[in-house]
Amino acid sequence: MISIKDIAQLAEVSVSTVSRVINGNVYVSDEKRRRIEQAIAETGFVPNRAARDMVRKSTSKVGIFLPDTFNQFQRQLFSEIAHNLENLGYYSSFFFVPTNLRGEQTCLQKLKSERLDGVLLLREIELPEFREYLSINNIPTVLVTFENTAWKDVSSVHIGEMEAAGVATEHLISLGHRRIAMVGGSRFSYGVQRAAGFRKALEQAGVPYYEELTVYVEANNIVGGSAATSRLLERDVPFSAVFAHTDELAIGCIRHLKDCGFSIPRDISVVAIDDIEMSSYLSPRLTTIRQPLKEMGRLAVSMLHDHIKSGSSRQENISLPFTLIRRESTAERL
């Protein structure tokens, strides 16, 4: 088997010079680089990844932190991220984080046991020790789908949550709806911001906000949406439209409403945020805010890769554009 020493002998250079060429170091003369590249081509030598990483003092491994009950949007985003990481030569290490501090502590212990070049967070972490560990150890970190408001030297890529919720709500208002319900989460920042965007849009349009038409859920999934809609109907307060924080909540909402004999959108209109694949295959197809999922995944990985390679802790907070996708689940109020 051809080794890096063999390449060095054939090219009449040192092993360290071959390593510099393999690792893209520019500080090698053109003549030496030419001889090394010729030796590699003649022998068919393929650099050993583990050996290359030892030279670099890196692992080529990125930790991806996900909710332990991650929804379809997060699954699709994860797929994009994993694909982009693989294209750049990284391994992925997965951390599924339960929705409690004890679970975060367990993930922190696992994190401490691994050597990672960088971290991508698809879930907000509340444990202060977790943030401190990443900071003290200078582990490049990018927050994905939520804005960085508290972490020093950490980048983020996301959409404007308040603005997206406002556009979704304004769409319902433009169709003549005045009694609008909201179902969503309140624990994490995106839920808080979407709720604030909803209320702001109502206020700016002079449409009343009804506390009794608001239901907060523990899980932003289909089951949570169905349960929240059941609670809304039990209150026996009329409404003609629903703003759901996520597509999966909206799907659960529509399913429950239809099971109770309501026609969507003739009786009740429903709008949401995410635009997961399933949303365009529902009956009726869901009106929703499309997050730029592919661009978000690509950009998050690109940002992390740049931080890893440069060793820079420069903070970037990038808000990507979103789009209202009008489909069949919303209509003018009759």
N, C-alpha and C positions, 0 to 999 in steps of 0.2 A: 504494500500500500504506500502510495506517495505521501510524504510528510512535508511539513513546512521547512524542515532542515534540508530535504532533497531539493526543494525549490531554491533555497538559499545557495546551495552548492552549485547548481546549474547556472544560476544567474551571477555567481561570484559576488554575493553580497552577504550581509549578516542576516540572521534570523529576525532581528528586530526591524530591519529595513523591509523585509517581506511582510511582517506584521503591519507596519505602517501603511503599505500599499493596500493590503487586504482591507484595512479598516478605514480607508479613504483619506489618510493623512496627506496633506498637500506638500509637506516638507520633505520631499524625495526628488532627487534630480530626474530630469526627463530620461536620461540615458539609463539609469538604474531601474526606473519604472518600466521602460521599454523591455529591458532584459528579463525582469520579473514576470511581466505579462506574457512574454514569449514563452518562458519556461512553464507557466501555468497552462498556456494553450497547448503546448507540445505534450505535456504529461496528463492533461485532463484533470488536474488537481482541483478538488472541491474543498474549500476551507471548512474545518470542523467548527460547528457553531459553538459548542461548549468551550473549545480552546479559544475561539475568538472572544467570547464573553469574558474569559479569565483575563485575557490581555486587556480588555476594556474595563475590567473590574465592574462588570454589569451582569445582569441576569437575562436580559431581553424578555422580562416578564412584567406584565401590567396587571394590577389587581382591579377587578370590576366589582363594585358593591351594589347589590340589588335588594329591593324589598323581598322578604321571604314569600310574599303572596303577590308577586309582580303581575301587572295586568297586560293585556295584549299590546297596548302602546309601548310599554317598556320592553316586552318581548321583541317587537319589531325593531325598536331602537337598539337593543342589545345585539341583535343579529347584524345590524349595520356596523356597529362598533367593533364586534368581533371580526367581521370581514375586513375592515380597514386596518385593524391591528395586525392581522395575519399578512396582509399585503406589505406591511412595513417590517415584517420579520419578528413580530413579538408573539410570545406565548401569553395566554390569558389564565389568570387565577381567579376563581369565582368566590364571592363572599355573599351569602344570603342573610340579610339582616332582619331579625324579628323586630316588631314594632314596640319595643320596650328597652329601657336602659340596660337591663340585664343581658338581653340579646346583643346589644351594642358592645358591652363589655366582653362578651365571649368572642365577638368578631375582632375586637382589639387584640385579644390574646393570640388569636390565629394570625393576625397581621404581624405581630411581633415575632412570630416564629418563621416568617417568610422573608426572603430578600426580593424586593420589588424595585424596578426602575421607576415606576410611577403608579398613580391611582386615578381611577375614574369613578366618581360617585353618582349613581343614578337614584340615590335616596339620601335625603337629608339626615345628618347625624347630629344628635343632641348631646352626646356624652362629651364633656370638655376635654377629658383625658385623650380622647380619640384625636381631636384636633391638635392638641399639644404634641402628641407623638409624631404626627405627620410634619409639623412645623420644626420641632427640635431636630428631627432626622433629615430635614431638607428633602422630603420625598415629593417630587412634582405631582400636583393634584389639579384635576379639572372637575368642576361640578357640572353635571349635565341635566338639563331641563329646569334648573332653578338658579336664581341669581345669587351671587355671593354678596352678602351684606355684612358679614362678621368675620370672615376668615382672611387673615393677612397673607399676602403673596400667593393667593389661590385664584385661578381663572375660572370662568363660567361661561356656558353657552345656553341660551334659553329664548323664550319669546316674552313679550310684554304681557304678563298674565292679566293685569287689570284691564289693559287695553283690549285684549282678546275677549274677556268676559263682557266688556262694555259693548263691543261690536255685536256679539251674540244677542245680548239683551236688546240693543237698539233695533236689531232685525225683528224681534218679536213686537216691539213697540210700533215699528213702521207698519206692521200688519194689523194694527188696531187693538192689540191685546193690552189690557190695563190691570188685570188680576193675574200676576205672573208668580208662579211658585219657583222655588230654588231648592235643589238637592245637591249636597256636596260635602266635602270633608273640611275640617277646621284645624287639624293638628299641624299640618305642614304649611310652609309659606305659600305655596302655589294655591292651596285651598283658601287661605285667608285673603290672598290677593284677588282671586276670582270672585269671592263673595263681595269684596270691596268694590270691584269693578261693576258688579251687578247692581249694587245699591247706588253707586255714583251715576250710572246710566239712567236709572229710574228717577233719581233726584233731578238730573239735568233736563229730563223730559217732562217733569211735573207729574210723574206717575207714582201713586202711593206704594210704599213698601209694607207688606203685611207679614208681621212676625209669625203668625200662625200658618203661613204658607212657606215657611223655611224649615227644612229638615236636614240636620247634619248626620253624617254616617261615619262609621268606623273604617269601613273598607269601600274604596271607590271602584267597586266591581258590579257585575250584573245582579248578584244576590242583594248587594247593598241598595241598588237602585229599586229593585222590586219591594224590598222592605220599607224603604223611605216612602214610596208611593202609597203603600198600604197605610202608613201612618198619616199621610196627607188626607187620604179619603176618609179615614176614621174621624178626622176633625170636622168633617162635614162643612167645610168652608169652600165656596165655589172658586174655581180658577179656570182659565182658558188656555194657559200655556205653562210650560216648564222649562227652566234653564238648568241643565245638569252639568256639573263640573267636568265630567268625563263621558266619553262615548259609551263606555260599559255601564255607567250609571243610567244613561239615557236608554240603553237597550233594555235594562231591567225595568225601567219606568214604563216604556212602551208595552212590554210584555204584560205587565200587571194591569195596565189600563185596558188593554184589549181583552184580557181575561175577565175584566169586570164589565165588559160590554161597551166600552168607549171606542169611538172611531178616531183614528189618527190620520190626518190632522183635522178632520171635520169638527170633532168635539174639542180636542185639545192638541195644541201644537207643541213640539218638543225640539229643543236645540241643545247642542253640547260643544265640547272642545276635544280635539285630538285628530279625528279622521283616521281611525284604524281601518284596516282592510274590510272588516266585517260590515262597517257602516254603509257601504255602497251596495250591499247584498241583502239588506233587511227589507221587510215589507211593512210599512213604507221605508224607503231609503232615507237615511238620517241627514238632516241639515246640521252642519257642524263647522267648527273652525279647524282648518287644516294646519297642523304644525309641520314645518319643513323637516321631516324625520331624517331623510337621507343626508341632507346638508348638515343637520345637527350632529349626526353620528360622524360624518367625515371631518367636520370642523373640530369636534371635541378631540378626536384622535390626532389630528394634525397639530393642534395646540399643545397637547401633551408631548408629542414627539419632539416638537421644537424646544420645549422646556427641558426635556431629557438631554437632548443633544447639546444644547447651548449652556446648560447649567444655570440658566437664568430663572429668577423668581419673579420676573415682571408679571404684574397682574393685568389680566384682560377680562372684561365683562362684555360679552357680545350678545346683543338682542337681535334675533333673526325675525324677518317679516313672516306674517301669517296670512291666511286667506279664508274668507267666509265661503263655504261650499253650500250652495242652495240646492236642496233636494226636496223630497216629498213629505217630510215629517212636519213641515210648517206651512201654514196657509192663513189667509185673511180671516179675521174673526167674523163669524156670521152674526 
